[in-house]
Amino acid sequence: MQQWEYFITPLPLHTPAAILNNLGKQGWELVQVIMNADGGSVAYLKRPLGSEAGS
């Protein structure tokens, strides 16, 4: 059975694509983006457990 690891990170207002592209190169897949109470965004990502792509 596939196992996953998860990563949660705030996204800066001016460079969200750069951050997400960098994480994608490391094997992270974007699952969801949520707006927090302060108006910022938080990204939820996952990748297969043990994956060290780009590291």
N, CA, C and O atoms as CSV, one atom per row, in Angstrom:
chain,resi,resn,atom,element,x,y,z
A,1,MET,N,N,0.848,-1.183,0.000
A,1,MET,CA,C,0.000,0.000,0.000
A,1,MET,C,C,0.892,1.243,0.000
A,1,MET,O,O,1.880,1.310,0.731
A,2,GLN,N,N,0.532,2.219,-0.823
A,2,GLN,CA,C,1.292,3.472,-0.900
A,2,GLN,C,C,1.166,4.246,0.407
A,2,GLN,O,O,0.066,4.408,0.936
A,3,GLN,N,N,2.291,4.720,0.922
A,3,GLN,CA,C,2.295,5.580,2.103
A,3,GLN,C,C,2.786,6.964,1.680
A,3,GLN,O,O,3.568,7.093,0.738
A,4,TRP,N,N,2.323,7.989,2.377
A,4,TRP,CA,C,2.607,9.368,2.013
A,4,TRP,C,C,3.231,10.128,3.169
A,4,TRP,O,O,3.008,9.799,4.334
A,5,GLU,N,N,4.011,11.140,2.843
A,5,GLU,CA,C,4.425,12.125,3.824
A,5,GLU,C,C,3.819,13.450,3.380
A,5,GLU,O,O,3.572,13.665,2.193
A,6,TYR,N,N,3.583,14.333,4.342
A,6,TYR,CA,C,2.886,15.588,4.066
A,6,TYR,C,C,3.725,16.779,4.502
A,6,TYR,O,O,4.543,16.685,5.418
A,7,PHE,N,N,3.503,17.899,3.825
A,7,PHE,CA,C,4.228,19.126,4.116
A,7,PHE,C,C,3.234,20.282,4.046
A,7,PHE,O,O,2.461,20.380,3.093
A,8,ILE,N,N,3.251,21.146,5.041
A,8,ILE,CA,C,2.365,22.314,5.083
A,8,ILE,C,C,3.247,23.547,5.177
A,8,ILE,O,O,4.147,23.613,6.014
A,9,THR,N,N,2.984,24.528,4.312
A,9,THR,CA,C,3.817,25.731,4.299
A,9,THR,C,C,3.001,26.966,3.929
A,9,THR,O,O,2.088,26.879,3.108
A,10,PRO,N,N,3.319,28.113,4.525
A,10,PRO,CA,C,2.691,29.357,4.075
A,10,PRO,C,C,3.234,29.724,2.698
A,10,PRO,O,O,4.382,29.414,2.377
A,11,LEU,N,N,2.416,30.381,1.890
A,11,LEU,CA,C,2.849,30.848,0.570
A,11,LEU,C,C,2.969,32.365,0.590
A,11,LEU,O,O,2.011,33.055,0.939
A,12,PRO,N,N,4.130,32.892,0.223
A,12,PRO,CA,C,4.271,34.350,0.171
A,12,PRO,C,C,3.403,34.932,-0.954
A,12,PRO,O,O,3.196,34.290,-1.984
A,13,LEU,N,N,2.912,36.122,-0.748
A,13,LEU,CA,C,2.007,36.751,-1.714
A,13,LEU,C,C,2.664,37.004,-3.068
A,13,LEU,O,O,1.992,36.923,-4.097
A,14,HIS,N,N,3.950,37.306,-3.091
A,14,HIS,CA,C,4.588,37.742,-4.330
A,14,HIS,C,C,5.252,36.625,-5.128
A,14,HIS,O,O,5.557,36.818,-6.305
A,15,THR,N,N,5.485,35.459,-4.519
A,15,THR,CA,C,6.214,34.403,-5.232
A,15,THR,C,C,5.632,32.999,-5.033
A,15,THR,O,O,6.398,32.046,-4.889
A,16,PRO,N,N,4.321,32.844,-5.021
A,16,PRO,CA,C,3.794,31.493,-4.763
A,16,PRO,C,C,4.185,30.479,-5.839
A,16,PRO,O,O,4.456,29.322,-5.518
A,17,ALA,N,N,4.217,30.890,-7.102
A,17,ALA,CA,C,4.556,29.946,-8.172
A,17,ALA,C,C,5.993,29.461,-8.038
A,17,ALA,O,O,6.267,28.278,-8.240
A,18,ALA,N,N,6.907,30.355,-7.701
A,18,ALA,CA,C,8.309,29.963,-7.538
A,18,ALA,C,C,8.455,28.953,-6.412
A,18,ALA,O,O,9.184,27.970,-6.549
A,19,ILE,N,N,7.771,29.184,-5.305
A,19,ILE,CA,C,7.831,28.259,-4.168
A,19,ILE,C,C,7.253,26.899,-4.569
A,19,ILE,O,O,7.864,25.863,-4.306
A,20,LEU,N,N,6.089,26.902,-5.198
A,20,LEU,CA,C,5.443,25.640,-5.575
A,20,LEU,C,C,6.239,24.901,-6.642
A,20,LEU,O,O,6.314,23.673,-6.602
A,21,ASN,N,N,6.836,25.614,-7.598
A,21,ASN,CA,C,7.670,24.963,-8.614
A,21,ASN,C,C,8.889,24.303,-7.976
A,21,ASN,O,O,9.265,23.195,-8.356
A,22,ASN,N,N,9.501,24.974,-7.017
A,22,ASN,CA,C,10.655,24.419,-6.320
A,22,ASN,C,C,10.264,23.155,-5.548
A,22,ASN,O,O,10.976,22.152,-5.597
A,23,LEU,N,N,9.150,23.203,-4.848
A,23,LEU,CA,C,8.689,22.030,-4.099
A,23,LEU,C,C,8.311,20.896,-5.053
A,23,LEU,O,O,8.553,19.729,-4.744
A,24,GLY,N,N,7.726,21.218,-6.199
A,24,GLY,CA,C,7.392,20.202,-7.195
A,24,GLY,C,C,8.633,19.480,-7.694
A,24,GLY,O,O,8.594,18.270,-7.915
A,25,LYS,N,N,9.734,20.203,-7.876
A,25,LYS,CA,C,10.996,19.590,-8.299
A,25,LYS,C,C,11.542,18.637,-7.240
A,25,LYS,O,O,12.324,17.738,-7.546
A,26,GLN,N,N,11.122,18.842,-5.993
A,26,GLN,CA,C,11.548,17.971,-4.891
A,26,GLN,C,C,10.593,16.789,-4.708
A,26,GLN,O,O,10.748,16.000,-3.776
A,27,GLY,N,N,9.613,16.671,-5.594
A,27,GLY,CA,C,8.700,15.537,-5.547
A,27,GLY,C,C,7.388,15.791,-4.822
A,27,GLY,O,O,6.567,14.882,-4.693
A,28,TRP,N,N,7.177,17.023,-4.344
A,28,TRP,CA,C,5.939,17.341,-3.633
A,28,TRP,C,C,4.820,17.633,-4.624
A,28,TRP,O,O,5.031,18.304,-5.635
A,29,GLU,N,N,3.630,17.123,-4.325
A,29,GLU,CA,C,2.426,17.365,-5.127
A,29,GLU,C,C,1.467,18.235,-4.318
A,29,GLU,O,O,1.143,17.918,-3.174
A,30,LEU,N,N,1.017,19.332,-4.923
A,30,LEU,CA,C,0.075,20.225,-4.253
A,30,LEU,C,C,-1.271,19.530,-4.111
A,30,LEU,O,O,-1.817,19.009,-5.084
A,31,VAL,N,N,-1.797,19.526,-2.897
A,31,VAL,CA,C,-3.098,18.916,-2.622
A,31,VAL,C,C,-4.170,19.997,-2.518
A,31,VAL,O,O,-5.262,19.866,-3.072
A,32,GLN,N,N,-3.834,21.078,-1.788
A,32,GLN,CA,C,-4.836,22.116,-1.548
A,32,GLN,C,C,-4.160,23.399,-1.083
A,32,GLN,O,O,-3.103,23.364,-0.454
A,33,VAL,N,N,-4.786,24.536,-1.402
A,33,VAL,CA,C,-4.363,25.826,-0.876
A,33,VAL,C,C,-5.542,26.407,-0.112
A,33,VAL,O,O,-6.664,26.451,-0.616
A,34,ILE,N,N,-5.276,26.851,1.108
A,34,ILE,CA,C,-6.308,27.415,1.986
A,34,ILE,C,C,-5.927,28.852,2.329
A,34,ILE,O,O,-4.756,29.145,2.568
A,35,MET,N,N,-6.900,29.735,2.354
A,35,MET,CA,C,-6.673,31.099,2.828
A,35,MET,C,C,-6.790,31.089,4.353
A,35,MET,O,O,-7.751,30.551,4.904
A,36,ASN,N,N,-5.800,31.692,5.036
A,36,ASN,CA,C,-5.895,31.748,6.499
A,36,ASN,C,C,-6.634,33.007,6.936
A,36,ASN,O,O,-7.008,33.831,6.101
A,37,ALA,N,N,-6.844,33.156,8.225
A,37,ALA,CA,C,-7.634,34.264,8.764
A,37,ALA,C,C,-7.008,35.624,8.489
A,37,ALA,O,O,-7.713,36.632,8.455
A,38,ASP,N,N,-5.691,35.664,8.293
A,38,ASP,CA,C,-4.999,36.929,8.044
A,38,ASP,C,C,-4.941,37.286,6.565
A,38,ASP,O,O,-4.351,38.304,6.205
A,39,GLY,N,N,-5.540,36.470,5.700
A,39,GLY,CA,C,-5.555,36.742,4.268
A,39,GLY,C,C,-4.415,36.096,3.500
A,39,GLY,O,O,-4.339,36.234,2.279
A,40,GLY,N,N,-3.529,35.396,4.194
A,40,GLY,CA,C,-2.436,34.691,3.523
A,40,GLY,C,C,-2.893,33.315,3.070
A,40,GLY,O,O,-3.995,32.870,3.389
A,41,SER,N,N,-2.028,32.654,2.323
A,41,SER,CA,C,-2.338,31.312,1.821
A,41,SER,C,C,-1.434,30.280,2.471
A,41,SER,O,O,-0.271,30.550,2.771
A,42,VAL,N,N,-1.986,29.097,2.683
A,42,VAL,CA,C,-1.239,27.970,3.216
A,42,VAL,C,C,-1.396,26.817,2.228
A,42,VAL,O,O,-2.511,26.479,1.830
A,43,ALA,N,N,-0.274,26.217,1.838
A,43,ALA,CA,C,-0.285,25.106,0.888
A,43,ALA,C,C,-0.111,23.783,1.622
A,43,ALA,O,O,0.695,23.672,2.546
A,44,TYR,N,N,-0.871,22.793,1.203
A,44,TYR,CA,C,-0.777,21.426,1.724
A,44,TYR,C,C,-0.270,20.553,0.585
A,44,TYR,O,O,-0.871,20.513,-0.489
A,45,LEU,N,N,0.834,19.854,0.819
A,45,LEU,CA,C,1.465,19.038,-0.209
A,45,LEU,C,C,1.705,17.627,0.299
A,45,LEU,O,O,1.723,17.383,1.506
A,46,LYS,N,N,1.892,16.692,-0.643
A,46,LYS,CA,C,2.201,15.309,-0.282
A,46,LYS,C,C,3.189,14.736,-1.297
A,46,LYS,O,O,3.304,15.233,-2.418
A,47,ARG,N,N,3.903,13.680,-0.886
A,47,ARG,CA,C,4.750,12.920,-1.780
A,47,ARG,C,C,4.875,11.508,-1.205
A,47,ARG,O,O,4.680,11.303,-0.007
A,48,PRO,N,N,5.196,10.548,-2.052
A,48,PRO,CA,C,5.338,9.183,-1.552
A,48,PRO,C,C,6.395,9.119,-0.455
A,48,PRO,O,O,7.454,9.734,-0.580
A,49,LEU,N,N,6.122,8.396,0.595
A,49,LEU,CA,C,7.038,8.255,1.723
A,49,LEU,C,C,8.353,7.667,1.229
A,49,LEU,O,O,8.359,6.687,0.483
A,50,GLY,N,N,9.447,8.255,1.638
A,50,GLY,CA,C,10.758,7.789,1.231
A,50,GLY,C,C,11.261,8.436,-0.039
A,50,GLY,O,O,12.403,8.206,-0.435
A,51,SER,N,N,10.432,9.245,-0.691
A,51,SER,CA,C,10.845,9.939,-1.920
A,51,SER,C,C,11.777,11.078,-1.542
A,51,SER,O,O,11.446,11.906,-0.693
A,52,GLU,N,N,12.944,11.119,-2.175
A,52,GLU,CA,C,13.911,12.181,-1.909
A,52,GLU,C,C,14.247,12.912,-3.203
A,52,GLU,O,O,15.374,13.375,-3.378
A,53,ALA,N,N,13.278,13.018,-4.112
A,53,ALA,CA,C,13.526,13.642,-5.418
A,53,ALA,C,C,14.069,15.055,-5.244
A,53,ALA,O,O,13.542,15.847,-4.463
A,54,GLY,N,N,15.112,15.350,-5.973
A,54,GLY,CA,C,15.676,16.700,-5.941
A,54,GLY,C,C,16.477,17.023,-4.714
A,54,GLY,O,O,17.012,18.127,-4.615
A,55,SER,N,N,16.587,16.098,-3.755
A,55,SER,CA,C,17.341,16.386,-2.530
A,55,SER,C,C,18.751,15.903,-2.636
A,55,SER,O,O,19.529,16.062,-1.696
